[in-house]
Amino acid sequence: MTKILLLSPHTDDVELGCGGSVAKFIEQGHEVLWIAFSVAEDSLPEDLPKDTLAREFEKVIERYGLEPHNREILGFRVRHMSEYRQDVLDHLVKVRSQYAPDIVIGPSLHDYHQDHQVVANEMIRAFKTTSSIISYELPWNNVRFDSQLFISLDEGHMQRKWEALQEYRSQMLRSRGYFEREFIFGTARMHGVQCGERYAEAFEVIRWRL
């Protein structure tokens, strides 16, 4: 059994970047700890409760068949994470000590969202000597992405990813293209073609320990 740490700057980033792989990890019996650094209260429309994304994230955890102890929700302000870099690092160092993950999966260093940059950099600082580190792809935030690793997926993995994303009703209502089924499955199909599989998700390799 492999211990896998998932780092999500905001509640939907992991699902979008590697939700099919998460389904595969769980199916294979690996242990998962999933950390969401922000529930982005300030980004929600005024007519929605501030805890909307937190509640939607909890439904995602249930959808994947995970338990409450498999997740942490932190309270960093959306788009202000750079003000709390040391706090982000301190928390990751604590997780490193208590959880000791074999693999850490987080955002890319080439991701231009300011919060994603903070988590990506502090992830490397915290785990560079202790864990394998890979980064998931969020194409709308990347000018560059080096697809160095592919995780092959089947129709069931992709369906579980899609069902998890549908729990984010607040985001679906905003008509964002990257929440569309055609985009989700099309991107996975493209990466599948790249590696000779039906579907796949792509990752950058920061560090790999054997």
PyMOL commands that set and color helices and strands:
alter all, ss='L'
color gray80, all
select helices_A, chain A and resi 13-27+41-43+52-63+68-70+81-99+114-127+139-141+155-165+169-172+177-179+181-195
alter helices_A, ss='H'
color red, helices_A
select strands_A, chain A and resi 3-10+31-38+71-73+103-106+132-136+149-153+199-207
alter strands_A, ss='S'
color yellow, strands_A
deselect
rebuild
show_as cartoon
